[in-house]
Amino acid sequence: MGRKFIDCRAFPSVMNCTIAISADSESELLEAAVQHAVAVHGHQDTPDLREQLRSSIRDGMPREEAPTRAA
Ligand SMILES: [Zn+2]
């Protein structure tokens, strides 16, 4: 199983968060990302949030350069 990651730099953010989270399994990654979104970004843990995070999961490792933020 490959490495998966979510890069917070890909999200629109007022605080310009540069965190990237990686894990071996999608469920681990999603849990960590939800906790991060709630604790740091003040999101509510909702099915919508989880769906948005799940759709942002990428295979491999975070890049050194920041990805383009979604508008
Ligand atoms: Zn973040």
N, CA, C, O and the ligand as a Tripos MOL2 file, in Angstrom:
@<TRIPOS>MOLECULE
protein
  285   283    72     0     0
PROTEIN
NO_CHARGES

@<TRIPOS>ATOM
      1 N           0.8470   -1.2000    0.0000 N.3       1 MET1
      2 CA          0.0000    0.0000    0.0000 C.3       1 MET1
      3 C           0.8780    1.2430    0.0000 C.2       1 MET1
      4 O           1.8410    1.3300    0.7620 O.2       1 MET1
      5 N           0.5460    2.2010   -0.8520 N.am      2 GLY2
      6 CA          1.3580    3.4130   -0.9590 C.3       2 GLY2
      7 C           1.0170    4.4230    0.1130 C.2       2 GLY2
      8 O           0.0260    4.3070    0.8330 O.2       2 GLY2
      9 N           1.8670    5.4000    0.1870 N.am      3 ARG3
     10 CA          1.6580    6.4870    1.1310 C.3       3 ARG3
     11 C           0.5930    7.4340    0.5740 C.2       3 ARG3
     12 O           0.5250    7.6620   -0.6340 O.2       3 ARG3
     13 N          -0.2320    7.9810    1.4610 N.am      4 LYS4
     14 CA         -1.2320    8.9530    1.0370 C.3       4 LYS4
     15 C          -1.0640   10.2240    1.8530 C.2       4 LYS4
     16 O          -0.5710   10.1840    2.9800 O.2       4 LYS4
     17 N          -1.4720   11.3440    1.2860 N.am      5 PHE5
     18 CA         -1.3240   12.5880    2.0330 C.3       5 PHE5
     19 C          -2.4290   13.5850    1.7040 C.2       5 PHE5
     20 O          -3.0760   13.5210    0.6590 O.2       5 PHE5
     21 N          -2.6130   14.5060    2.6400 N.am      6 ILE6
     22 CA         -3.4380   15.6970    2.4100 C.3       6 ILE6
     23 C          -2.5490   16.8980    2.6970 C.2       6 ILE6
     24 O          -1.8980   16.9660    3.7390 O.2       6 ILE6
     25 N          -2.5270   17.8420    1.7650 N.am      7 ASP7
     26 CA         -1.6900   19.0250    1.9240 C.3       7 ASP7
     27 C          -2.5890   20.2280    2.1940 C.2       7 ASP7
     28 O          -3.3830   20.6300    1.3440 O.2       7 ASP7
     29 N          -2.4520   20.7890    3.3830 N.am      8 CYS8
     30 CA         -3.3050   21.9120    3.7680 C.3       8 CYS8
     31 C          -3.0330   23.1430    2.9060 C.2       8 CYS8
     32 O          -3.8660   24.0460    2.8300 O.2       8 CYS8
     33 N          -1.8880   23.1800    2.2670 N.am      9 ARG9
     34 CA         -1.5840   24.3160    1.4070 C.3       9 ARG9
     35 C          -2.4950   24.3530    0.1890 C.2       9 ARG9
     36 O          -2.5940   25.3800   -0.4830 O.2       9 ARG9
     37 N          -3.1630   23.2360   -0.1000 N.am     10 ALA10
     38 CA         -4.0680   23.1890   -1.2510 C.3      10 ALA10
     39 C          -5.4340   23.7730   -0.9240 C.2      10 ALA10
     40 O          -6.2520   23.9760   -1.8210 O.2      10 ALA10
     41 N          -5.6900   24.0470    0.3650 N.am     11 PHE11
     42 CA         -6.9890   24.5780    0.7670 C.3      11 PHE11
     43 C          -6.9240   26.0800    0.9310 C.2      11 PHE11
     44 O          -5.9000   26.6250    1.3410 O.2      11 PHE11
     45 N          -8.0260   26.7500    0.6090 N.am     12 PRO12
     46 CA         -8.0950   28.1710    0.9310 C.3      12 PRO12
     47 C          -8.0690   28.3250    2.4450 C.2      12 PRO12
     48 O          -8.7970   27.6260    3.1500 O.2      12 PRO12
     49 N          -7.2470   29.2240    2.9510 N.am     13 SER13
     50 CA         -7.1160   29.3440    4.3970 C.3      13 SER13
     51 C          -6.7090   30.7520    4.7650 C.2      13 SER13
     52 O          -5.7830   31.3180    4.1840 O.2      13 SER13
     53 N          -7.4090   31.3130    5.7380 N.am     14 VAL14
     54 CA         -7.0740   32.6710    6.1560 C.3      14 VAL14
     55 C          -5.7300   32.6950    6.8750 C.2      14 VAL14
     56 O          -5.0680   33.7320    6.9250 O.2      14 VAL14
     57 N          -5.3280   31.5570    7.4320 N.am     15 MET15
     58 CA         -4.0780   31.5410    8.1940 C.3      15 MET15
     59 C          -2.9110   31.0070    7.3790 C.2      15 MET15
     60 O          -1.8150   30.8250    7.9090 O.2      15 MET15
     61 N          -3.1380   30.7540    6.0920 N.am     16 ASN16
     62 CA         -2.0830   30.2430    5.2340 C.3      16 ASN16
     63 C          -1.3690   29.0500    5.8650 C.2      16 ASN16
     64 O          -0.1400   29.0060    5.9380 O.2      16 ASN16
     65 N          -2.1540   28.1030    6.3110 N.am     17 CYS17
     66 CA         -1.6280   26.9060    6.9480 C.3      17 CYS17
     67 C          -0.7540   26.1230    5.9660 C.2      17 CYS17
     68 O          -1.1130   25.9670    4.7990 O.2      17 CYS17
     69 N           0.3820   25.6380    6.4370 N.am     18 THR18
     70 CA          1.2990   24.9070    5.5530 C.3      18 THR18
     71 C           1.4770   23.4600    5.9870 C.2      18 THR18
     72 O           2.4160   22.7890    5.5590 O.2      18 THR18
     73 N           0.5730   22.9770    6.8370 N.am     19 ILE19
     74 CA          0.6580   21.6050    7.3090 C.3      19 ILE19
     75 C           0.3530   20.6100    6.1850 C.2      19 ILE19
     76 O          -0.5430   20.8380    5.3730 O.2      19 ILE19
     77 N           1.0990   19.5160    6.1480 N.am     20 ALA20
     78 CA          0.7300   18.3790    5.3040 C.3      20 ALA20
     79 C           0.7180   17.1440    6.2020 C.2      20 ALA20
     80 O           1.5950   16.9730    7.0490 O.2      20 ALA20
     81 N          -0.2760   16.2940    6.0100 N.am     21 ILE21
     82 CA         -0.4380   15.1020    6.8340 C.3      21 ILE21
     83 C          -0.3260   13.8870    5.9280 C.2      21 ILE21
     84 O          -0.9400   13.8530    4.8610 O.2      21 ILE21
     85 N           0.4500   12.8870    6.3410 N.am     22 SER22
     86 CA          0.5370   11.6820    5.5170 C.3      22 SER22
     87 C           0.3670   10.4460    6.3870 C.2      22 SER22
     88 O           0.6840   10.4580    7.5760 O.2      22 SER22
     89 N          -0.1400    9.3770    5.7730 N.am     23 ALA23
     90 CA         -0.3740    8.1260    6.4710 C.3      23 ALA23
     91 C          -0.4320    6.9970    5.4450 C.2      23 ALA23
     92 O          -0.4680    7.2360    4.2380 O.2      23 ALA23
     93 N          -0.4410    5.7580    5.9520 N.am     24 ASP24
     94 CA         -0.4920    4.6120    5.0480 C.3      24 ASP24
     95 C          -1.9090    4.2580    4.6340 C.2      24 ASP24
     96 O          -2.1260    3.6930    3.5630 O.2      24 ASP24
     97 N          -2.8800    4.5920    5.4880 N.am     25 SER25
     98 CA         -4.2550    4.2300    5.1440 C.3      25 SER25
     99 C          -5.1350    5.4660    5.0730 C.2      25 SER25
    100 O          -4.9060    6.4560    5.7680 O.2      25 SER25
    101 N          -6.1510    5.3880    4.2140 N.am     26 GLU26
    102 CA         -7.0340    6.5180    4.0180 C.3      26 GLU26
    103 C          -7.7970    6.8530    5.3020 C.2      26 GLU26
    104 O          -8.0380    8.0260    5.5890 O.2      26 GLU26
    105 N          -8.1790    5.8280    6.0770 N.am     27 SER27
    106 CA         -8.9590    6.0990    7.2920 C.3      27 SER27
    107 C          -8.1120    6.8210    8.3340 C.2      27 SER27
    108 O          -8.5900    7.7480    8.9880 O.2      27 SER27
    109 N          -6.8610    6.4030    8.4910 N.am     28 GLU28
    110 CA         -5.9460    7.0890    9.4140 C.3      28 GLU28
    111 C          -5.7730    8.5440    9.0040 C.2      28 GLU28
    112 O          -5.8540    9.4640    9.8180 O.2      28 GLU28
    113 N          -5.5350    8.7120    7.7270 N.am     29 LEU29
    114 CA         -5.2790   10.0410    7.1930 C.3      29 LEU29
    115 C          -6.4980   10.9320    7.3810 C.2      29 LEU29
    116 O          -6.3760   12.0930    7.7720 O.2      29 LEU29
    117 N          -7.6580   10.3860    7.1040 N.am     30 LEU30
    118 CA         -8.8830   11.1700    7.2290 C.3      30 LEU30
    119 C          -9.1070   11.5870    8.6830 C.2      30 LEU30
    120 O          -9.4750   12.7310    8.9530 O.2      30 LEU30
    121 N          -8.8860   10.6620    9.6180 N.am     31 GLU31
    122 CA         -9.0640   10.9930   11.0360 C.3      31 GLU31
    123 C          -8.1290   12.1280   11.4500 C.2      31 GLU31
    124 O          -8.5490   13.0720   12.1180 O.2      31 GLU31
    125 N          -6.8740   12.0320   11.0540 N.am     32 ALA32
    126 CA         -5.8990   13.0650   11.4160 C.3      32 ALA32
    127 C          -6.2680   14.3960   10.7820 C.2      32 ALA32
    128 O          -6.1350   15.4530   11.3990 O.2      32 ALA32
    129 N          -6.7340   14.3290    9.5370 N.am     33 ALA33
    130 CA         -7.0950   15.5600    8.8280 C.3      33 ALA33
    131 C          -8.3260   16.2110    9.4670 C.2      33 ALA33
    132 O          -8.3950   17.4340    9.5840 O.2      33 ALA33
    133 N          -9.2900   15.3910    9.8760 N.am     34 VAL34
    134 CA        -10.4830   15.9300   10.5350 C.3      34 VAL34
    135 C         -10.0820   16.6070   11.8380 C.2      34 VAL34
    136 O         -10.5340   17.7130   12.1350 O.2      34 VAL34
    137 N          -9.2340   15.9400   12.6160 N.am     35 GLN35
    138 CA         -8.7860   16.5320   13.8850 C.3      35 GLN35
    139 C          -8.0650   17.8500   13.6440 C.2      35 GLN35
    140 O          -8.2540   18.8150   14.3850 O.2      35 GLN35
    141 N          -7.2450   17.8840   12.6120 N.am     36 HIS36
    142 CA         -6.5250   19.1060   12.2900 C.3      36 HIS36
    143 C          -7.4950   20.2170   11.8790 C.2      36 HIS36
    144 O          -7.3810   21.3580   12.3270 O.2      36 HIS36
    145 N          -8.4420   19.8640   11.0260 N.am     37 ALA37
    146 CA         -9.4050   20.8580   10.5350 C.3      37 ALA37
    147 C         -10.2330   21.4310   11.6800 C.2      37 ALA37
    148 O         -10.5320   22.6260   11.7010 O.2      37 ALA37
    149 N         -10.6010   20.5770   12.6280 N.am     38 VAL38
    150 CA        -11.4120   21.0240   13.7600 C.3      38 VAL38
    151 C         -10.5780   21.8470   14.7330 C.2      38 VAL38
    152 O         -10.9830   22.9320   15.1510 O.2      38 VAL38
    153 N          -9.4010   21.3180   15.0910 N.am     39 ALA39
    154 CA         -8.5870   21.9610   16.1230 C.3      39 ALA39
    155 C          -7.9490   23.2560   15.6370 C.2      39 ALA39
    156 O          -7.9030   24.2420   16.3720 O.2      39 ALA39
    157 N          -7.4610   23.2570   14.4090 N.am     40 VAL40
    158 CA         -6.7000   24.4030   13.9230 C.3      40 VAL40
    159 C          -7.5610   25.3700   13.1190 C.2      40 VAL40
    160 O          -7.4110   26.5870   13.2290 O.2      40 VAL40
    161 N          -8.4670   24.8190   12.3080 N.am     41 HIS41
    162 CA         -9.2270   25.6820   11.4130 C.3      41 HIS41
    163 C         -10.6410   25.9780   11.9140 C.2      41 HIS41
    164 O         -11.3770   26.7510   11.3000 O.2      41 HIS41
    165 N         -11.0090   25.3610   13.0270 N.am     42 GLY42
    166 CA        -12.3050   25.6530   13.6140 C.3      42 GLY42
    167 C         -13.4950   25.1000   12.8510 C.2      42 GLY42
    168 O         -14.6170   25.5840   13.0030 O.2      42 GLY42
    169 N         -13.2470   24.0660   12.0130 N.am     43 HIS43
    170 CA        -14.3590   23.4540   11.2820 C.3      43 HIS43
    171 C         -15.1700   22.5610   12.2080 C.2      43 HIS43
    172 O         -14.6920   22.1370   13.2600 O.2      43 HIS43
    173 N         -16.4110   22.2810   11.7990 N.am     44 GLN44
    174 CA        -17.2290   21.2850   12.4720 C.3      44 GLN44
    175 C         -16.9520   19.9350   11.8210 C.2      44 GLN44
    176 O         -16.7650   19.8430   10.6080 O.2      44 GLN44
    177 N         -16.9280   18.8850   12.6470 N.am     45 ASP45
    178 CA        -16.7410   17.5320   12.1180 C.3      45 ASP45
    179 C         -18.0640   17.0510   11.5200 C.2      45 ASP45
    180 O         -18.8930   16.4770   12.2250 O.2      45 ASP45
    181 N         -18.2560   17.2820   10.2400 N.am     46 THR46
    182 CA        -19.5040   16.9200    9.5620 C.3      46 THR46
    183 C         -19.2060   15.9720    8.4070 C.2      46 THR46
    184 O         -18.0650   15.8820    7.9540 O.2      46 THR46
    185 N         -20.2320   15.2630    7.9290 N.am     47 PRO47
    186 CA        -20.0400   14.4040    6.7410 C.3      47 PRO47
    187 C         -19.5190   15.2080    5.5530 C.2      47 PRO47
    188 O         -18.7140   14.7050    4.7680 O.2      47 PRO47
    189 N         -19.9760   16.4560    5.4160 N.am     48 ASP48
    190 CA        -19.4980   17.3040    4.3200 C.3      48 ASP48
    191 C         -18.0130   17.5750    4.4250 C.2      48 ASP48
    192 O         -17.2900   17.4970    3.4320 O.2      48 ASP48
    193 N         -17.5530   17.8960    5.6320 N.am     49 LEU49
    194 CA        -16.1310   18.1550    5.8360 C.3      49 LEU49
    195 C         -15.3240   16.9060    5.4930 C.2      49 LEU49
    196 O         -14.3080   16.9820    4.8020 O.2      49 LEU49
    197 N         -15.7830   15.7620    5.9810 N.am     50 ARG50
    198 CA        -15.0620   14.5080    5.7210 C.3      50 ARG50
    199 C         -15.0300   14.1910    4.2310 C.2      50 ARG50
    200 O         -14.0300   13.6870    3.7180 O.2      50 ARG50
    201 N         -16.1290   14.4880    3.5400 N.am     51 GLU51
    202 CA        -16.1710   14.2310    2.1010 C.3      51 GLU51
    203 C         -15.1820   15.1350    1.3710 C.2      51 GLU51
    204 O         -14.4870   14.7030    0.4520 O.2      51 GLU51
    205 N         -15.1320   16.3960    1.7970 N.am     52 GLN52
    206 CA        -14.2200   17.3530    1.1680 C.3      52 GLN52
    207 C         -12.7650   16.9360    1.4100 C.2      52 GLN52
    208 O         -11.9300   17.0140    0.5080 O.2      52 GLN52
    209 N         -12.4770   16.4970    2.6250 N.am     53 LEU53
    210 CA        -11.1200   16.0710    2.9450 C.3      53 LEU53
    211 C         -10.7680   14.7910    2.1800 C.2      53 LEU53
    212 O          -9.6670   14.6480    1.6490 O.2      53 LEU53
    213 N         -11.7370   13.8610    2.1390 N.am     54 ARG54
    214 CA        -11.4800   12.6020    1.4500 C.3      54 ARG54
    215 C         -11.1430   12.8320   -0.0270 C.2      54 ARG54
    216 O         -10.2880   12.1540   -0.5970 O.2      54 ARG54
    217 N         -11.8370   13.8080   -0.6330 N.am     55 SER55
    218 CA        -11.6060   14.0810   -2.0510 C.3      55 SER55
    219 C         -10.2730   14.7850   -2.2720 C.2      55 SER55
    220 O          -9.8150   14.9030   -3.4080 O.2      55 SER55
    221 N          -9.6420   15.2560   -1.1850 N.am     56 SER56
    222 CA         -8.3580   15.9510   -1.3140 C.3      56 SER56
    223 C          -7.1650   15.0390   -1.0600 C.2      56 SER56
    224 O          -6.0160   15.4720   -1.1470 O.2      56 SER56
    225 N          -7.4380   13.7820   -0.7480 N.am     57 ILE57
    226 CA         -6.3480   12.8390   -0.5010 C.3      57 ILE57
    227 C          -5.6150   12.5430   -1.8100 C.2      57 ILE57
    228 O          -6.2350   12.2590   -2.8350 O.2      57 ILE57
    229 N          -4.2920   12.6160   -1.7530 N.am     58 ARG58
    230 CA         -3.4570   12.3250   -2.9230 C.3      58 ARG58
    231 C          -2.5190   11.1810   -2.5870 C.2      58 ARG58
    232 O          -2.1600   10.9760   -1.4270 O.2      58 ARG58
    233 N          -2.1230   10.4350   -3.6160 N.am     59 ASP59
    234 CA         -1.1530    9.3670   -3.4160 C.3      59 ASP59
    235 C           0.2570    9.9350   -3.4060 C.2      59 ASP59
    236 O           0.5390   10.9260   -4.0790 O.2      59 ASP59
    237 N           1.1360    9.3080   -2.6440 N.am     60 GLY60
    238 CA          2.5400    9.7120   -2.6250 C.3      60 GLY60
    239 C           2.8640   10.5500   -1.4060 C.2      60 GLY60
    240 O           2.2840   10.3610   -0.3370 O.2      60 GLY60
    241 N           3.7920   11.4770   -1.5720 N.am     61 MET61
    242 CA          4.2440   12.3190   -0.4800 C.3      61 MET61
    243 C           4.0140   13.7870   -0.8400 C.2      61 MET61
    244 O           3.9880   14.1480   -2.0160 O.2      61 MET61
    245 N           3.8460   14.6330    0.1890 N.am     62 PRO62
    246 CA          3.6780   16.0670   -0.0910 C.3      62 PRO62
    247 C           4.8890   16.6320   -0.8290 C.2      62 PRO62
    248 O           6.0280   16.2500   -0.5620 O.2      62 PRO62
    249 N           4.6310   17.5330   -1.7470 N.am     63 ARG63
    250 CA          5.7180   18.1830   -2.4750 C.3      63 ARG63
    251 C           6.3840   19.2480   -1.5970 C.2      63 ARG63
    252 O           5.8100   19.7420   -0.6270 O.2      63 ARG63
    253 N           7.6010   19.5720   -1.9770 N.am     64 GLU64
    254 CA          8.3070   20.6230   -1.2490 C.3      64 GLU64
    255 C           7.7000   21.9920   -1.5570 C.2      64 GLU64
    256 O           7.5360   22.8200   -0.6610 O.2      64 GLU64
    257 N           7.3690   22.2250   -2.8320 N.am     65 GLU65
    258 CA          6.7350   23.4940   -3.1850 C.3      65 GLU65
    259 C           5.2520   23.4200   -2.8480 C.2      65 GLU65
    260 O           4.6490   22.3480   -2.8840 O.2      65 GLU65
    261 N           4.6750   24.5670   -2.5190 N.am     66 ALA66
    262 CA          3.2500   24.5990   -2.2040 C.3      66 ALA66
    263 C           2.4290   24.3870   -3.4700 C.2      66 ALA66
    264 O           2.7470   24.9470   -4.5190 O.2      66 ALA66
    265 N           1.3730   23.5790   -3.3750 N.am     67 PRO67
    266 CA          0.4410   23.4560   -4.4990 C.3      67 PRO67
    267 C          -0.3890   24.7180   -4.5970 C.2      67 PRO67
    268 O          -0.4210   25.5180   -3.6620 O.2      67 PRO67
    269 N          -1.0590   24.9000   -5.7180 N.am     68 THR68
    270 CA         -1.9490   26.0420   -5.8860 C.3      68 THR68
    271 C          -3.1540   25.8830   -4.9910 C.2      68 THR68
    272 O          -3.7690   24.8170   -4.9570 O.2      68 THR68
    273 N          -3.4990   26.9290   -4.2660 N.am     69 ARG69
    274 CA         -4.6730   26.8510   -3.4060 C.3      69 ARG69
    275 C          -5.9350   26.8770   -4.2480 C.2      69 ARG69
    276 O          -6.0190   27.5800   -5.2550 O.2      69 ARG69
    277 N          -6.9160   26.0960   -3.8120 N.am     70 ALA70
    278 CA         -8.2290   26.1570   -4.4580 C.3      70 ALA70
    279 C          -8.8220   27.5350   -4.1860 C.2      70 ALA70
    280 O          -8.6350   28.0970   -3.1070 O.2      70 ALA70
    281 N          -9.5330   28.0720   -5.1640 N.am     71 ALA71
    282 CA        -10.0720   29.4250   -5.0150 C.3      71 ALA71
    283 C         -11.2240   29.4440   -4.0130 C.2      71 ALA71
    284 O         -11.8040   30.4990   -3.7580 O.2      71 ALA71
    285 ZN         -4.2790   23.3740    8.1460 Zn       72 ZN72
@<TRIPOS>BOND
     1     1     2 1
     2     2     3 1
     3     3     4 2
     4     3     5 am
     5     5     6 1
     6     6     7 1
     7     7     8 2
     8     7     9 am
     9     9    10 1
    10    10    11 1
    11    11    12 2
    12    11    13 am
    13    13    14 1
    14    14    15 1
    15    15    16 2
    16    15    17 am
    17    17    18 1
    18    18    19 1
    19    19    20 2
    20    19    21 am
    21    21    22 1
    22    22    23 1
    23    23    24 2
    24    23    25 am
    25    25    26 1
    26    26    27 1
    27    27    28 2
    28    27    29 am
    29    29    30 1
    30    30    31 1
    31    31    32 2
    32    31    33 am
    33    33    34 1
    34    34    35 1
    35    35    36 2
    36    35    37 am
    37    37    38 1
    38    38    39 1
    39    39    40 2
    40    39    41 am
    41    41    42 1
    42    42    43 1
    43    43    44 2
    44    43    45 am
    45    45    46 1
    46    46    47 1
    47    47    48 2
    48    47    49 am
    49    49    50 1
    50    50    51 1
    51    51    52 2
    52    51    53 am
    53    53    54 1
    54    54    55 1
    55    55    56 2
    56    55    57 am
    57    57    58 1
    58    58    59 1
    59    59    60 2
    60    59    61 am
    61    61    62 1
    62    62    63 1
    63    63    64 2
    64    63    65 am
    65    65    66 1
    66    66    67 1
    67    67    68 2
    68    67    69 am
    69    69    70 1
    70    70    71 1
    71    71    72 2
    72    71    73 am
    73    73    74 1
    74    74    75 1
    75    75    76 2
    76    75    77 am
    77    77    78 1
    78    78    79 1
    79    79    80 2
    80    79    81 am
    81    81    82 1
    82    82    83 1
    83    83    84 2
    84    83    85 am
    85    85    86 1
    86    86    87 1
    87    87    88 2
    88    87    89 am
    89    89    90 1
    90    90    91 1
    91    91    92 2
    92    91    93 am
    93    93    94 1
    94    94    95 1
    95    95    96 2
    96    95    97 am
    97    97    98 1
    98    98    99 1
    99    99   100 2
   100    99   101 am
   101   101   102 1
   102   102   103 1
   103   103   104 2
   104   103   105 am
   105   105   106 1
   106   106   107 1
   107   107   108 2
   108   107   109 am
   109   109   110 1
   110   110   111 1
   111   111   112 2
   112   111   113 am
   113   113   114 1
   114   114   115 1
   115   115   116 2
   116   115   117 am
   117   117   118 1
   118   118   119 1
   119   119   120 2
   120   119   121 am
   121   121   122 1
   122   122   123 1
   123   123   124 2
   124   123   125 am
   125   125   126 1
   126   126   127 1
   127   127   128 2
   128   127   129 am
   129   129   130 1
   130   130   131 1
   131   131   132 2
   132   131   133 am
   133   133   134 1
   134   134   135 1
   135   135   136 2
   136   135   137 am
   137   137   138 1
   138   138   139 1
   139   139   140 2
   140   139   141 am
   141   141   142 1
   142   142   143 1
   143   143   144 2
   144   143   145 am
   145   145   146 1
   146   146   147 1
   147   147   148 2
   148   147   149 am
   149   149   150 1
   150   150   151 1
   151   151   152 2
   152   151   153 am
   153   153   154 1
   154   154   155 1
   155   155   156 2
   156   155   157 am
   157   157   158 1
   158   158   159 1
   159   159   160 2
   160   159   161 am
   161   161   162 1
   162   162   163 1
   163   163   164 2
   164   163   165 am
   165   165   166 1
   166   166   167 1
   167   167   168 2
   168   167   169 am
   169   169   170 1
   170   170   171 1
   171   171   172 2
   172   171   173 am
   173   173   174 1
   174   174   175 1
   175   175   176 2
   176   175   177 am
   177   177   178 1
   178   178   179 1
   179   179   180 2
   180   179   181 am
   181   181   182 1
   182   182   183 1
   183   183   184 2
   184   183   185 am
   185   185   186 1
   186   186   187 1
   187   187   188 2
   188   187   189 am
   189   189   190 1
   190   190   191 1
   191   191   192 2
   192   191   193 am
   193   193   194 1
   194   194   195 1
   195   195   196 2
   196   195   197 am
   197   197   198 1
   198   198   199 1
   199   199   200 2
   200   199   201 am
   201   201   202 1
   202   202   203 1
   203   203   204 2
   204   203   205 am
   205   205   206 1
   206   206   207 1
   207   207   208 2
   208   207   209 am
   209   209   210 1
   210   210   211 1
   211   211   212 2
   212   211   213 am
   213   213   214 1
   214   214   215 1
   215   215   216 2
   216   215   217 am
   217   217   218 1
   218   218   219 1
   219   219   220 2
   220   219   221 am
   221   221   222 1
   222   222   223 1
   223   223   224 2
   224   223   225 am
   225   225   226 1
   226   226   227 1
   227   227   228 2
   228   227   229 am
   229   229   230 1
   230   230   231 1
   231   231   232 2
   232   231   233 am
   233   233   234 1
   234   234   235 1
   235   235   236 2
   236   235   237 am
   237   237   238 1
   238   238   239 1
   239   239   240 2
   240   239   241 am
   241   241   242 1
   242   242   243 1
   243   243   244 2
   244   243   245 am
   245   245   246 1
   246   246   247 1
   247   247   248 2
   248   247   249 am
   249   249   250 1
   250   250   251 1
   251   251   252 2
   252   251   253 am
   253   253   254 1
   254   254   255 1
   255   255   256 2
   256   255   257 am
   257   257   258 1
   258   258   259 1
   259   259   260 2
   260   259   261 am
   261   261   262 1
   262   262   263 1
   263   263   264 2
   264   263   265 am
   265   265   266 1
   266   266   267 1
   267   267   268 2
   268   267   269 am
   269   269   270 1
   270   270   271 1
   271   271   272 2
   272   271   273 am
   273   273   274 1
   274   274   275 1
   275   275   276 2
   276   275   277 am
   277   277   278 1
   278   278   279 1
   279   279   280 2
   280   279   281 am
   281   281   282 1
   282   282   283 1
   283   283   284 2
@<TRIPOS>SUBSTRUCTURE
     1 MET1         2 RESIDUE 1 A MET
     2 GLY2         6 RESIDUE 1 A GLY
     3 ARG3        10 RESIDUE 1 A ARG
     4 LYS4        14 RESIDUE 1 A LYS
     5 PHE5        18 RESIDUE 1 A PHE
     6 ILE6        22 RESIDUE 1 A ILE
     7 ASP7        26 RESIDUE 1 A ASP
     8 CYS8        30 RESIDUE 1 A CYS
     9 ARG9        34 RESIDUE 1 A ARG
    10 ALA10       38 RESIDUE 1 A ALA
    11 PHE11       42 RESIDUE 1 A PHE
    12 PRO12       46 RESIDUE 1 A PRO
    13 SER13       50 RESIDUE 1 A SER
    14 VAL14       54 RESIDUE 1 A VAL
    15 MET15       58 RESIDUE 1 A MET
    16 ASN16       62 RESIDUE 1 A ASN
    17 CYS17       66 RESIDUE 1 A CYS
    18 THR18       70 RESIDUE 1 A THR
    19 ILE19       74 RESIDUE 1 A ILE
    20 ALA20       78 RESIDUE 1 A ALA
    21 ILE21       82 RESIDUE 1 A ILE
    22 SER22       86 RESIDUE 1 A SER
    23 ALA23       90 RESIDUE 1 A ALA
    24 ASP24       94 RESIDUE 1 A ASP
    25 SER25       98 RESIDUE 1 A SER
    26 GLU26      102 RESIDUE 1 A GLU
    27 SER27      106 RESIDUE 1 A SER
    28 GLU28      110 RESIDUE 1 A GLU
    29 LEU29      114 RESIDUE 1 A LEU
    30 LEU30      118 RESIDUE 1 A LEU
    31 GLU31      122 RESIDUE 1 A GLU
    32 ALA32      126 RESIDUE 1 A ALA
    33 ALA33      130 RESIDUE 1 A ALA
    34 VAL34      134 RESIDUE 1 A VAL
    35 GLN35      138 RESIDUE 1 A GLN
    36 HIS36      142 RESIDUE 1 A HIS
    37 ALA37      146 RESIDUE 1 A ALA
    38 VAL38      150 RESIDUE 1 A VAL
    39 ALA39      154 RESIDUE 1 A ALA
    40 VAL40      158 RESIDUE 1 A VAL
    41 HIS41      162 RESIDUE 1 A HIS
    42 GLY42      166 RESIDUE 1 A GLY
    43 HIS43      170 RESIDUE 1 A HIS
    44 GLN44      174 RESIDUE 1 A GLN
    45 ASP45      178 RESIDUE 1 A ASP
    46 THR46      182 RESIDUE 1 A THR
    47 PRO47      186 RESIDUE 1 A PRO
    48 ASP48      190 RESIDUE 1 A ASP
    49 LEU49      194 RESIDUE 1 A LEU
    50 ARG50      198 RESIDUE 1 A ARG
    51 GLU51      202 RESIDUE 1 A GLU
    52 GLN52      206 RESIDUE 1 A GLN
    53 LEU53      210 RESIDUE 1 A LEU
    54 ARG54      214 RESIDUE 1 A ARG
    55 SER55      218 RESIDUE 1 A SER
    56 SER56      222 RESIDUE 1 A SER
    57 ILE57      226 RESIDUE 1 A ILE
    58 ARG58      230 RESIDUE 1 A ARG
    59 ASP59      234 RESIDUE 1 A ASP
    60 GLY60      238 RESIDUE 1 A GLY
    61 MET61      242 RESIDUE 1 A MET
    62 PRO62      246 RESIDUE 1 A PRO
    63 ARG63      250 RESIDUE 1 A ARG
    64 GLU64      254 RESIDUE 1 A GLU
    65 GLU65      258 RESIDUE 1 A GLU
    66 ALA66      262 RESIDUE 1 A ALA
    67 PRO67      266 RESIDUE 1 A PRO
    68 THR68      270 RESIDUE 1 A THR
    69 ARG69      274 RESIDUE 1 A ARG
    70 ALA70      278 RESIDUE 1 A ALA
    71 ALA71      282 RESIDUE 1 A ALA
    72 ZN72       285 GROUP 0 **** ****
